[in-house]
Amino acid sequence: MDAKSRRAYDYFFGGANWSATDLAQFHAEYVFDQLQVGAGDDVLLHIDDTFAPKTGDATDGVARLYNPVAAETELGNKIVTSCLQIGDVYVPYLARMYVPEDLAPNFDEPFKKKTEIAVEEIVTPLQLPAGAALTVVFDSAYYGDERVATIQNQGHDVVCRLKSDKHVSPQGVVWTQRVDAFASTLEYESTTITVRGKEKTYDVASEVVEIEGVGPVKVVASKTEDTIRHYLSTDLGRSAAEILELIEQRWNIETVHEESNAKFGFKQYQLERKQAIERYLQLVFLAWTLVTFAERANVAFWDERGGLSVRLDHAKEAYLVETLLEINDRVAPSLPRAERREQLHELVYLVETLLEINDRVAPSLPRAERREQLHELVREFSWSSLAISFIPAVKVYTRLNYWCGFY
């Protein structure tokens, strides 16, 4: 990236007047519109966090934090993440950086625990279509009586895992006991659920109890051969099987962490300031969603081909080809190469590669044939090296520019 491109990159992420939170809401509205979410529809919001390793401490928020992959503390950032699920569609929504308490004085904002970030900066800003119902799903690390009550007061439900030492009260009594002790008194029955195309069988028991500061909740205990886990739902009408399915679906967020980094550079930000990094992460999430919906339009490919990684590659290549096709249409091949180079500079920075593509794709061919040729060339030149050139583009005609007020 040359100096001019780097300045544009830094200004876009750090200095330009736009909000990552506002973009996340536009992002959510796009998802709701595409899926026609309305009254009576269920929306799931999954909360988790992920570790982004760093080699130095120049980046905001970097500290020695626990990396679950390495099972030890390492230097890096901790990012609180979220995903939306509507039916079988699963897309990332909003990400926020966690700043350790000892670094908080460096920022013009109070220190927040990860649980506070999740509720105040992710759950609360989300605006749903009228009549739609939201259920927030998270692991036991994000549980807190006050946080659950806050989410309930906003009109939403919670499904989460409980730690075995959490105290609950059977209905109608004043004493409390650990949830694992209470669950040991219940009768279990075999239940089979299907998650991500696989069947899983558990011995399951459930009962409505009281939690001080939260109120009545349904507690579910599940047994496998060597594990007993406990879960909570604030929706008392949900069956034990439904609650287990929601918990199992939360693991999709781990796929988002892995694939968004491998395919979109989620953790590969070349930025130092917290605001700029959060903006970058939001654009990664938006890119994931746009290619997902583009790919869903190709029903046969979506149903018949391999995993998400293959689908993302296919969708990104198709999107890039359409962009190149548009550029190819707008830059006349009859012009001298110097003039075509100048026109391309007004569109993107990766000029020499595009000039070669422009030379090799005959404008007289039907658009379908030119599209096929561009697919071959994109594979030849490597779509990833081409795609990165569009980040600092001077003119990118997308809804993002409109949303952020760039025009």
Order of alpha helices (4+ residues) and beta strands (2+ residues): alpha-alpha-beta-beta-beta-beta-alpha-beta-alpha-beta-beta-beta-alpha-beta-beta-beta-beta-alpha-alpha-alpha-alpha-alpha-alpha-alpha-alpha-alpha-alpha
